[in-house]
Amino acid sequence: MSTPSQSTDSSGVKKGMFHLPDGTNMLFTFCLVSSLFLLWGVCNGMIDVMDKHFQNELNLTKSQSANVQFAHYLGYFLMALPAGWLARRWGWKGGIIAGLLLVAVGGFWFLPATSIQAASHAGKVSATMAFVAYLLGVCVIAAGLTFLETVANPYTTVLGPARLAAARINLAQSCNGIGWIFGPIIGAQYFYSKDPKIFVPYVAVAVVVLVLAVIFKVSYVPDIKNEDDFHLDESQPGVAHSLLKCPHFVMGVAAQFFYVAAQAGIFGFFINSMTADRQTGFSMMPHIPESWGSGALKSLFETGKDGLLHVSDAGASTLASVAFGCFLLGRISGAGLLKKFSAHKVLGLYGGLNVLCCLLIFANLGWVSVFSVFASYFFMSIMFPTIFALGIYGLGAKTKKASAFIVMAIMGGALLPKLMGYIADESNMCRGFIVPALCFGFVAFYAFFWPKFAKADSLHGVGGANGH
C-alpha cells in the first residue's frame, strides 16, 4: 500500500517524494546530504554568537565586530564560482568531498590561531593579529561550506519529483535549523566561560567532517541532471540563451543577497539585542523583575552597574538557541505549507511579515520588540532555501553554475551588517533594524513578482508557462 508521500503511476513506477522517475529510492542519499545542512548549521550558529565575545575581549565596536560576519561571508564570495566550476567537473559527490576537506583545514587552523592569541596575551604579537588569525579560520571554513551549499542545496531539488523541490530543500534545511540551535549552546560553553577555548568546537568539527568525507566516498551519490525547462543545456550549441536572460534567476541572486544581509545582521547582533549596551546602557529588553534572578532562570541574568538585572552575554547565547528553535519550527511547518501552497506566495507572505517584525523592533516597543526578534527568526526560516529553489527553477545543466552565483550572493551577509552595526553605534540597536526591514521588503517584492519573472504559474507546476 502506498503512503501519502509515495504513490505509483499507471506503469507501477513509484512516485514518492524521494523517488526518481525510474522509481529509484533516494531517501538514504537525501538523509546523507541533509547531514551537511546540520553541519553548517552548527558552524553558522557558533559564528552568530562570536561577535559579542570579541567586543568584550578586544573592546571592539559593533561595527568592528561585524568583521566576523565579513570574514565568514567573504569565504563564500571568494569560493562560490570556483566551487560551482569544480562541482561541474567533479560532480555532486566530488564537490561535497572537496568541501568537507576544506572545512577540516579551517577547523584545525584554530589550533595555531589559539597559539597566536596566547602570544598576544604575552605581549609578543598584537591583539589585532590574534583577531585576524581567528578571522582567517572563519574564512577558510566558510570557503569549505561554500562547496557544500553550492552542491547540497540544488542536489536536494533533484532527489525526487520536481514539483516537490521546494518542500524537499526546506525539509533538508530543517536539519540546518537543528544545527543552528546547538551552535549558540556550544558557543556559550566555550566563548563565554571563565577560560574561553574557541578552538575546541572547531577541532571537533574538523574531525567530524573527515569522517563524513569517508562516508560520502563509499556511498551512492549519483550525478543526477536537473530538468532543462529553459533550454539552457550547454550540450545544445545552437542555443544562445544565458543565465542573465533569465529574470527569475537574476532577481533571485539579488533577493538572496538582501536576505542573507538581513539574516546575518539579525543573527550577528542577537546578543546585543538582548543585552544592555556596555557604553550607553541602552537595552531593548524592558525592566526585568528581581524575582527572575532566582530559580531556573537565574543563569540567564546578571546584575548590571545600575544595580538592576540584565540578560548576560552567556544568557543571551542560550536565548539564541530558543530563537533558533523558532527558526527550526518555521522550517518544519514551512516544509508542510510548501506542499500545499505555491512557494513564491509563502515566501512573499513571510517576507512581508518580517518587514513588520523589523519595524516593530525599530519602534522600540519593549516586550513587543523583544518578541518580534524571535518572530523574525520564525519568518526567516524558509527564505534561503525557497529563494534558492525559485532562482534555479528550470535551468537544466546550468543549475550548478547558477547555484554558484546564488551562493556568491551570500556576500550580502558580509557588507550590510556593518551598516546595521554603524547605525546601532550611532543611535541604538533598535534603530539598526531598519536595514533588515528594507532587505526583507525586496525579498517580498521578488516573491510576489516571481511568476512574471519566471513566466510560470508556480513552482508546483514545474513545466514553464508560455514562452518556454
C-alpha positions in Angstrom: 0.0 0.0 0.0 1.3 3.4 -0.9 1.8 6.1 1.8 0.6 9.7 1.3 4.1 10.7 0.2 4.6 7.6 -2.0 2.2 6.7 -4.9 2.5 4.7 -8.1 1.7 5.7 -11.7 -0.1 3.6 -14.2 3.1 1.8 -15.1 3.7 0.8 -11.5 6.7 3.1 -11.0 6.9 4.7 -7.6 6.5 8.4 -7.4 7.2 9.3 -3.8 8.9 12.5 -2.5 12.3 10.8 -2.8 11.8 8.6 -5.9 13.4 9.4 -9.3 11.2 9.0 -12.5 12.6 5.4 -12.9 11.5 4.5 -9.3 14.9 4.6 -7.6 14.5 5.4 -3.9 16.9 8.3 -3.0 15.8 8.6 0.7 19.2 7.4 2.1 21.1 9.8 -0.2 18.8 12.6 0.9 19.4 11.8 4.6 23.2 11.7 4.0 23.1 15.1 2.2 20.9 16.5 4.9 23.6 15.8 7.4 25.6 18.5 5.7 22.9 21.0 6.4 23.2 20.0 10.1 27.0 20.6 9.9 26.9 24.1 8.5 24.0 25.0 10.9 26.3 24.3 13.9 29.1 26.2 12.3 26.9 29.2 11.5 25.3 29.1 14.9 28.7 29.4 16.6 29.6 32.3 14.3 26.5 34.2 15.3 27.4 34.4 19.0 31.0 35.2 18.4 30.7 38.9 17.8 30.0 39.8 21.4 33.0 37.7 22.6 35.4 39.8 20.5 33.6 43.1 21.6 34.4 42.1 25.2 37.9 40.7 24.6 39.2 43.3 22.2 36.9 46.3 23.1 35.5 46.4 19.6 32.5 48.4 18.5 29.5 46.6 17.0 30.6 47.7 13.5 34.1 46.4 14.1 33.0 43.1 15.5 30.9 42.6 12.3 34.2 41.7 10.7 33.4 38.2 11.9 30.5 38.1 9.6 32.6 39.8 6.9 35.3 37.1 7.1 32.6 34.4 7.1 30.7 35.6 4.1 33.9 36.7 2.3 34.8 33.0 2.2 31.5 32.3 0.5 32.1 35.1 -2.0 35.6 34.1 -3.0 34.9 30.4 -3.3 31.4 30.4 -4.9 32.4 30.5 -8.5 35.4 28.1 -8.1 33.1 25.7 -6.2 30.5 25.8 -8.9 33.1 25.2 -11.6 34.7 22.3 -9.7 31.3 20.8 -8.9 30.5 20.8 -12.7 33.8 19.0 -13.3 33.8 16.6 -10.3 30.1 16.0 -10.0 27.9 16.2 -6.9 30.0 13.7 -4.9 33.3 15.3 -5.7 32.1 18.8 -4.8 30.8 17.6 -1.4 34.1 15.8 -0.5 36.2 18.8 -1.5 34.1 21.0 0.7 34.4 18.7 3.7 38.2 18.5 3.4 38.4 22.3 3.2 36.2 22.7 6.3 38.6 20.3 8.1 41.6 22.5 7.2 39.8 25.6 8.6 38.8 23.7 11.8 42.3 22.6 12.5 43.6 26.1 11.8 42.0 27.2 15.1 44.9 25.4 17.0 47.6 27.7 15.7 45.2 30.7 16.0 44.9 29.9 19.7 48.7 29.9 19.9 48.8 33.3 18.3 46.2 34.6 20.8 48.4 33.2 23.7 51.3 35.1 22.2 49.3 38.3 22.1 48.5 37.9 25.8 52.2 37.6 26.4 52.8 40.8 24.5 54.7 39.1 21.7 52.1 40.0 19.0 49.3 42.4 18.8 45.7 41.6 19.8 44.7 42.6 16.2 46.9 39.8 14.8 45.2 37.3 17.0 41.8 38.6 15.8 42.9 38.3 12.2 44.2 34.8 12.8 40.7 33.7 14.0 39.1 35.5 11.1 41.3 33.5 8.7 40.0 30.3 10.2 36.4 31.5 9.9 37.0 32.4 6.3 38.5 29.0 5.3 35.7 27.1 7.0 33.2 29.3 5.1 35.1 28.5 1.9 34.6 24.8 2.5 30.9 25.4 3.4 30.5 27.1 0.1 31.3 23.9 -1.7 28.7 22.1 0.4 26.0 24.7 -0.1 26.7 25.1 -3.8 26.2 21.3 -4.2 23.8 20.3 -1.5 21.1 22.9 -2.0 20.4 22.2 -5.7 21.1 18.5 -5.2 18.1 18.1 -2.8 15.9 19.6 -5.6 16.7 16.7 -8.0 16.3 13.8 -5.5 12.6 13.3 -6.4 9.7 14.8 -8.3 10.4 18.4 -9.4 7.1 19.7 -8.1 8.2 18.9 -4.6 11.6 20.6 -5.0 10.9 23.5 -2.6 9.4 21.2 0.0 12.4 18.8 -0.2 15.0 21.6 0.1 13.1 23.1 3.1 12.9 19.7 4.8 16.7 19.3 4.4 17.2 22.8 5.7 15.3 21.8 8.8 18.4 19.9 9.7 20.2 23.2 9.3 17.8 24.7 11.8 18.7 21.9 14.3 22.4 22.7 13.9 21.7 26.4 14.5 20.1 25.5 17.8 23.1 23.7 19.1 25.6 26.2 17.7 24.8 29.0 20.2 24.8 26.5 23.1 28.3 25.4 22.1 29.3 29.0 21.7 28.0 29.9 25.2 30.0 27.0 26.7 33.4 27.8 25.0 33.2 31.5 24.2 31.8 32.9 27.4 33.2 30.7 30.1 35.8 31.9 32.6 38.5 30.3 30.4 37.3 30.6 26.8 38.6 27.9 24.4 37.4 28.8 20.9 39.5 26.1 19.3 37.8 23.1 21.0 34.5 23.0 19.0 36.2 23.8 15.7 38.7 21.0 16.1 35.8 18.7 16.8 34.1 19.9 13.6 37.3 19.1 11.7 37.3 15.5 13.0 33.6 15.0 12.2 33.9 16.3 8.6 36.8 13.9 7.9 34.6 11.0 8.9 31.8 12.4 6.7 34.2 12.6 3.8 34.9 8.9 4.1 31.2 8.0 4.3 30.4 10.1 1.2 33.3 8.4 -0.7 31.8 5.0 -0.3 28.2 5.9 -0.6 25.8 6.1 -3.6 25.6 9.7 -4.7 24.6 9.7 -8.4 25.2 12.7 -10.6 21.6 13.5 -11.5 20.9 16.2 -14.0 18.2 18.9 -13.5 15.4 19.4 -15.9 16.1 22.0 -18.6 12.8 23.9 -18.8 14.5 27.0 -20.2 16.6 25.1 -22.9 19.9 26.3 -21.5 21.7 23.0 -21.7 25.3 23.6 -22.7 25.2 20.5 -24.8 23.0 22.4 -27.2 25.4 24.6 -29.1 22.7 26.3 -31.2 21.0 27.8 -28.1 22.3 31.3 -27.3 20.4 31.8 -24.0 22.4 32.6 -20.9 21.6 32.8 -17.2 21.5 36.6 -17.5 18.5 36.3 -19.8 16.5 34.5 -17.0 14.9 37.3 -14.9 13.8 34.9 -12.2 17.5 33.8 -11.7 19.0 37.3 -11.8 16.4 38.7 -9.4 16.8 35.5 -7.3 20.5 36.3 -6.8 19.6 39.9 -5.7 16.9 38.5 -3.3 19.4 36.1 -1.8 21.9 38.9 -1.4 19.4 41.0 0.6 18.0 38.1 2.5 21.4 36.9 3.8 22.3 40.5 4.6 19.2 40.7 6.8 19.8 37.3 8.3 23.5 37.9 9.1 22.6 41.2 10.8 19.9 39.9 13.0 21.8 36.7 13.9 25.1 38.5 14.5 23.6 41.2 16.7 21.1 39.0 18.6 23.2 39.1 21.8 23.4 42.9 21.5 19.6 43.0 21.1 19.1 41.0 24.3 21.7 42.7 26.5 22.4 46.2 27.8 24.9 48.3 25.9 28.1 48.5 28.0 28.8 52.0 26.8 25.4 53.7 26.8 23.3 51.4 29.0 20.6 51.2 26.3 18.6 48.0 26.4 15.7 46.8 24.2 14.8 44.4 27.0 12.4 46.1 29.5 12.9 46.1 33.2 13.4 42.5 34.5 11.8 41.7 37.8 14.1 40.8 40.7 12.2 37.5 41.2 13.6 36.3 37.8 17.1 36.4 39.3 16.5 33.2 41.2 15.3 29.7 40.3 15.5 28.1 36.9 16.1 31.4 35.0 18.9 32.6 37.3 21.7 31.6 34.8 20.4 33.9 32.2 20.9 37.1 34.1 23.5 39.3 35.8 23.3 42.4 37.9 24.5 45.5 35.9 26.3 48.6 37.1 22.9 50.2 37.7 22.0 47.5 40.2 19.3 46.1 38.0 19.0 42.7 36.4 20.1 42.3 32.8 20.5 39.4 30.4 24.1 38.3 30.5 26.1 37.5 27.4 26.1 33.8 28.2 22.4 34.0 28.9 21.8 35.7 25.5 23.7 32.9 23.8 21.2 30.5 25.5 18.3 32.6 24.3 19.8 32.5 20.8 19.1 28.7 20.9 15.5 29.5 21.7 15.4 31.9 18.7 16.8 29.1 16.5 14.2 26.8 17.9 11.7 29.3 16.4 13.7 29.1 13.2 13.5 25.3 13.2 9.8 25.4 13.9 9.4 27.7 10.9 11.4 25.4 8.7 9.4 22.3 9.7 6.0 24.0 9.4 7.1 25.8 6.2 8.0 22.5 4.5 4.4 21.4 5.1 3.0 24.7 3.8 5.1 24.4 0.7 3.5 21.1 -0.2 0.1 22.8 -0.3 0.8 26.4 -1.4 2.9 27.9 -4.1 6.4 28.6 -2.9 6.5 32.2 -4.1 3.3 33.1 -2.2 4.6 31.6 1.0 7.9 33.4 0.6 6.1 36.7 -0.2 3.9 36.4 2.9 6.8 35.6 5.2 8.8 38.5 3.7 6.1 41.0 4.4 5.6 39.7 7.9 9.3 40.1 8.6 9.2 43.7 7.4 6.5 44.2 10.1 8.6 42.5 12.7 11.6 44.7 12.0 9.5 47.9 12.1 8.1 46.8 15.5 11.7 46.4 16.7 12.8 49.7 15.2 10.0 51.4 17.1 11.5 50.2 20.5 8.2 48.9 22.0 9.7 47.0 24.9 8.5 43.4 25.1 6.7 43.7 21.7 10.1 44.4 20.1 11.8 41.6 22.0 9.2 39.1 20.9 9.4 40.5 17.4 13.0 39.4 17.3 12.0 35.8 17.9 9.1 36.1 15.5 11.6 37.3 12.8 13.6 34.1 13.2 10.4 32.1 12.5 9.6 34.0 9.4 13.2 33.9 8.1 13.1 30.1 8.3 12.0 29.2 4.7 13.6 32.2 2.9 17.1 30.9 1.9 16.0 27.5 0.5 12.9 28.8 -1.1 14.7 31.7 -2.9 17.3 29.1 -3.9 14.6 26.7 -5.4 12.8 29.6 -7.2 16.1 31.0 -8.5 17.3 27.8 -10.1 13.9 26.7 -11.4 14.2 25.1 -14.9 17.9 25.9 -15.5 18.9 22.3 -16.5 22.7 21.8 -16.9 23.4 25.3 -15.8 22.0 24.6 -12.4 25.4 24.1 -10.8 26.7 27.4 -12.3 23.5 29.2 -11.2 23.9 27.7 -7.8 27.4 29.1 -7.5 26.1 32.6 -8.3 23.3 32.3 -5.7 25.7 31.2 -3.1 28.0 34.0 -4.1 25.1 36.4 -3.3 25.7 35.4 0.4 28.3 38.3 0.3 25.4 40.4 1.4 26.0 39.0 4.8 29.5 40.5 4.8 28.5 44.0 3.8 25.2 45.2 5.2 25.6 44.0 8.8 28.4 46.6 9.1 25.9 49.2 8.1 23.5 47.8 10.7 26.2 47.9 13.3 27.2 51.5 12.4 23.6 52.7 12.8 23.4 50.9 16.2 26.7 52.5 17.3 25.5 56.0 16.3 21.9 55.6 17.7 20.9 52.3 19.3 20.4 48.7 18.5 16.7 49.1 17.7 17.3 51.7 15.0 19.8 49.3 13.3 16.8 47.0 12.4 15.8 49.4 9.6 18.5 47.7 7.5 16.9 44.2 7.6 13.4 45.8 7.2 14.4 47.1 3.8 16.1 43.9 2.8 13.0 41.8 3.6 11.0 44.3 1.6 13.0 43.3 -1.5 12.5 39.6 -0.8 8.8 40.1 -0.7 8.9 42.0 -4.0 10.8 39.2 -5.7 8.4 36.6 -4.3 5.2 38.2 -5.4 6.5 39.0 -8.9 8.3 35.6 -9.4 5.6 34.3 -11.7 6.2 37.3 -14.0 9.9 36.9 -13.9 9.8 33.1 -14.5 6.8 33.0 -16.8 5.4 30.2 -14.7 2.3 29.9 -12.6 4.1 28.4 -9.6 7.0 26.0 -8.7 4.3 23.3 -8.2 3.6 23.3 -11.9 7.2 22.9 -12.8 6.6 23.0 -16.5 7.1 26.5 -17.7 4.3 28.7 -18.8 4.0 30.5 -22.1 7.3 31.5 -23.7 9.5 28.4 -23.0 
